[in-house]
Every structure is written in structure tokens, then in C-alpha cells.
């Protein structure tokens, strides 16, 4: 992998992490509701399409940013789908995701300042 390809890949990881910090809680909230409006159903379907179509390679996030962030994101998503929203398991994995994404964002922000 060339330097430019590596930079682009890290940028994709950064964008996916930031996006997931917004989409995953919204998706969990929607999945925990019993009756969704048409607009809420559409939103849930669009979020589901994002994660169903994204096929991350967990080893890639470990190799590029020294993190299992892809694995955590997909675990949160899968638990949310399987448990219909909030559950102790989903909360635990989501908390791990938040901690790891906070760590990554701090590292990335430090790199930008240098």
C-alpha cells in the first residue's frame, strides 16, 4: 500500500467513525420504538443500508490505526438489530465503541495540530 493509499484509507476510517457516532445512537433509538412513522422507517432503512452495505475488514483498522474500531462498530450495529434497540449487551459494546472512538479522535486531533 502506497503512502497516498494509506492516507486515503485512514481518512475513510476517520469519516466512518465520526458518522457512526451520530448514526448508531439514532438507529438504536429508532429500533427500540414499537411504532415508527413513515419518516422514521425511512431513516432506519437508510441507516441499515449503510451498515449492511459496508463490509469492513477489522484487520485493516488494526493495521492502519492500531484499533479494533471497525469490529466495535459492527458489533454495536449487529446487537442493535438483533436486540431491537437498547439492551445491556448493546450498551456495553456501544460504551466500548465510544471510548475507542474518543481515543482515536484525540490521536487524530493531535496529529492535525502538529
C-alpha positions as CSV (number, residue, x, y, z in Angstrom):
1,X,0.0,0.0,0.0
2,X,1.4,3.4,-1.0
3,X,1.5,6.3,1.3
4,X,-1.3,8.0,-0.6
5,X,-3.5,4.9,-0.4
6,X,-2.8,4.6,3.3
7,X,-3.7,8.3,3.9
8,X,-6.9,7.8,1.9
9,X,-7.8,4.7,3.9
10,X,-7.2,6.4,7.2
11,X,-9.4,9.3,6.1
12,X,-12.2,6.8,5.3
13,X,-11.8,5.3,8.7
14,X,-12.0,8.7,10.3
15,X,-15.1,9.7,8.4
16,X,-16.8,6.3,9.2
17,X,-16.0,6.7,12.9
18,X,-17.4,10.2,13.1
19,X,-20.5,9.2,11.1
20,X,-21.1,6.2,13.3
21,X,-21.0,8.3,16.4
22,X,-24.2,10.0,15.1
23,X,-25.9,7.2,13.2
24,X,-25.6,4.4,15.8
25,X,-27.4,6.1,18.6
26,X,-30.1,7.3,16.2
27,X,-30.5,3.8,14.9
28,X,-30.7,2.3,18.4
29,X,-33.4,4.8,19.3
30,X,-35.4,4.0,16.2
31,X,-35.1,0.3,16.7
32,X,-36.3,0.5,20.3
33,X,-39.6,2.2,19.3
34,X,-42.6,0.0,18.7
35,X,-44.4,2.1,16.1
36,X,-42.3,4.1,13.7
37,X,-43.7,6.9,11.5
38,X,-43.1,6.6,7.8
39,X,-40.2,9.1,8.0
40,X,-38.7,7.1,10.9
41,X,-39.0,3.9,9.0
42,X,-37.2,5.5,6.0
43,X,-34.4,6.8,8.2
44,X,-33.9,3.4,9.9
45,X,-33.8,1.7,6.5
46,X,-31.2,4.2,5.2
47,X,-29.0,3.7,8.3
48,X,-29.4,-0.1,7.9
49,X,-28.4,0.1,4.3
50,X,-25.2,2.0,5.2
51,X,-24.1,-0.7,7.6
52,X,-25.4,-3.7,5.6
53,X,-23.5,-2.5,2.5
54,X,-20.3,-1.7,4.4
55,X,-18.1,-4.7,4.6
56,X,-15.2,-3.6,6.9
57,X,-12.1,-5.6,7.3
58,X,-11.4,-5.5,11.0
59,X,-7.7,-6.3,10.5
60,X,-7.5,-3.2,8.3
61,X,-8.4,-0.8,11.1
62,X,-5.9,-2.6,13.4
63,X,-3.2,-2.3,10.7
64,X,-3.9,1.4,9.8
65,X,-4.9,3.0,13.1
66,X,-4.0,0.4,15.7
67,X,-7.6,-0.1,16.7
68,X,-10.4,-2.6,16.6
69,X,-12.9,0.2,15.8
70,X,-14.4,-1.5,12.8
71,X,-15.2,-4.6,14.8
72,X,-16.8,-2.4,17.6
73,X,-18.9,-0.5,15.1
74,X,-20.2,-3.6,13.5
75,X,-20.9,-5.3,16.9
76,X,-22.9,-2.3,18.0
77,X,-24.9,-2.4,14.8
78,X,-25.5,-6.2,14.9
79,X,-26.5,-6.1,18.6
80,X,-28.9,-3.2,17.9
81,X,-30.5,-5.2,15.0
82,X,-30.7,-8.4,17.0
83,X,-32.0,-6.9,20.2
84,X,-34.3,-4.3,18.6
85,X,-32.5,-1.3,20.1
86,X,-31.3,-0.9,23.6
87,X,-30.1,-3.9,25.6
88,X,-27.3,-4.3,28.2
89,X,-25.2,-6.0,25.6
90,X,-25.7,-3.2,23.1
91,X,-25.0,-0.6,25.8
92,X,-21.7,-2.4,26.8
93,X,-20.4,-2.6,23.3
94,X,-21.6,0.9,22.5
95,X,-19.6,2.2,25.5
96,X,-16.5,0.4,24.3
97,X,-17.1,2.0,20.9
98,X,-17.4,5.5,22.4
99,X,-14.2,5.0,24.5
100,X,-12.2,3.8,21.5
101,X,-13.6,6.4,19.1
102,X,-12.8,9.1,21.7
103,X,-9.2,7.8,21.9
104,X,-8.9,7.8,18.1
105,X,-10.4,11.3,17.8
106,X,-7.9,12.6,20.3
107,X,-5.0,11.0,18.4
108,X,-6.2,12.4,15.1
109,X,-6.7,15.8,16.5
110,X,-3.2,15.8,18.0
111,X,-1.8,14.8,14.6
112,X,-3.6,17.7,12.9
113,X,-2.2,20.2,15.4
114,X,1.4,19.0,14.7
